[in-house]
Amino acid sequence: KKRLKMKKQINHKRNEIILIGFLVIVLVIALIFIIKFSEFKEIFEGYVSTYGFLGIIALSFILEFFWQPFGPEGPIVFGILLGLNPFLVFAFTLTGSYLASILNYFIGLKYLSKEIIFSMFGEKRSKYERYFNKYGKWAVLFAAVGPIPWIPFCWLAGSFKMGFKRFFMWGLLPRFFRILVVVVLVSYLNGVLF
């Protein structure tokens, strides 16, 4: 019994280190993006102008996979300003965004929910899970369309076992409309539509 308790403590400590390491890596990536904003802006523009739609899908995926301050709006703006078809810009941006969001959801479901989060919060996890099941759809909805970071909510949705259909309805579908509004707005302002 003592050996089992000791093993749980070791697993708890290991998972704590993994979670802290994961968060440190995420924060370092975010800081690099913030500090090097103007350089990344030039890189994004060059990437879209060089690779076109493949650049848009790749950038959308990268920007939606790694937690940093940029969303999929950058590739949309550069693609439309460079004269690419707004409908295809929308389709490729949405594809990259959806692939990254779904991958982040499954990272939360597979890795964050089982060992790391459970061992960190133990018995309190069920309380947090009930709270997320009750209010999580609204948080995911707001993150999908609002100015708050989207990626952590994909992780949380997976971690707290929000069903994929609910995640799609409350997260991915509203994300569709956010991206569509940005494409229409940028196209309109650029004189491509109307």
N, C-alpha and C positions, 0 to 999 in steps of 0.2 A: 504494500500500500504506500509506503514511504517512497519507494522507487517510482511508482506511478505519479505521485505528486511532484517529485523532482523532475520527471520527464515532461510533465505539463508546464512546469515553470521554465524549463529550457526551451520548449516549443513556444511559449508565450514570449520569452525574451527574443528568440530568433525571429518570430513574426513581427515583433515590435521593431526590430532592426531593419527588417525587409520593408516594412511600411514607411519608416522614417527615411530610409535610403531612397525609396520610390518617390516620396514627396520632395526630398532634396533635389533629385534629378529633375523632377517636373518644375520646381521653382527655378533651378539654374537655367533650364531651357527658356522659361518665361522671361527671366532677367536678360538673357542674351538677346532675345527678340526685342525687348523694350529698349535696351541700350543701343542696339544696332539697327533701329527702326529704319532710318534713311537708307542704309546699305541693303537691308532686306527688301525695301520698296523697289530699289533699282534691280535687284536680283529677280524679284517676282515679275516685274515688267519685262525684263530681258528673257526670262523663262517662257512667259506667255507669247512674246513676239517671236521667239525662236521655235518653240514646239507647238504653238497653236492650241488646239483642243486637248491634245495629250498633256500639254503643260498645265492647262486649266484643271483637268481631272487630277493630275498628280499634286498640284499645289492645294487644291481643295481637300484632297485626302490628307496631306501632310498637316495643313492648318487645322483640320478638324480632328486629327488623331493626337497631336501633341498639344498639351495645355499651354497656350501662349495667348497674347492679347489680340491676335488677328483672327478674323472669321473668314468665311468664304467670299466675303464682299470684294476683297482685293483682286482675285482672279476674274471676277465678274467685271469689275470696272476696267481692268487692263484689257480684257478680251473685247469688250464692246468699244472702248476707245481705239483699239487697234483695227476696228472694222470687221470683227468676226460676227457671224450670224447670232443675234441675241437668243433665238430659240435653242441653238446648239450650245451656246455658252451656258444657258440654263440647264440643259440636259446633262452636260459634262460636269458642271459644278454640283448639281444635285447628286449625280452618281458618286463622285468623290466624297461628298459630304455624308451620304448614306452609308457607304462602305466603311468609312472611319467611325461613324457613330455606332453602327452595328458591331464593329469590332470592339469598340470601347465598352459597349453594353455587355458583350460576352466576356471581356476581361474582368469586368466587375462581377459577373455571374460565376465565372469559373475560379478566378484567383482571389478576388477580394472577399467574396462571400464565405467561402469554405473555411479556410484556415485563418487568414490574417485578421479579418474583421471579427470573426467569431471569438478568436482567442484574445483579441484586444478588449472586447466588450463583454464577453461571457454571457451571463444571465441578462444583462441589460440589453443585449442585442435584440431580443424579442420585443422589448418595449420600443426600441427605435424602429424596428421593422413594422410594428403596428402603426406607429406614428407616420412612417413613410407610406404605408399602404393607405392610410386615411388621407393624407395631404400631399403625398408625393406626386400625384398626377398634376396638381396645380404648379408645383415647383418645376417639374419637367416641362410643362407647357410654357411657363414664364421663361425658363432658360432657353427653350427652343426658339422663341421669338424675341426675347428681350436682350438687354445689354449685359447680362451676367454670363459668366463662363458656362458653356454648354457641356464641355467634356466631363467635368466632375459629376454632372447629373446623369450622364450616360453610365458612368461607373456606379453611382448610387442606385440607379434603376436596376442594374444587373445584380449588384451586391445585395440589395434588399428584395431580390426576386420578384420585381414587378414583371408580370407576364409580358412576353414579347408583343402580343397583340395590343396590350395597354400602352406599352412603350411606343409602338408604332403610332397609335391613335393620338396619344398625348405629347409625343416628342417628334417623331419623324414627319408626320403629316403637317403639323404646324411649321416645321422647319422648311417643308416644301413651299408653303405660302410666304415665309420670310424671304427665301431665296428668289421666289417669283416676283415679289414686290420690289426687291433690289434690282433685278434685271429690268423690269418694266420702268422703274424710276430712272435708272442710269440710261436706258435706251431712249426714253422720252427727253431727258435733259441733253442727250447727245444728238437729238434730232433724228434718231433712227426710226422711232415709232411716232405715229400720228403726224 
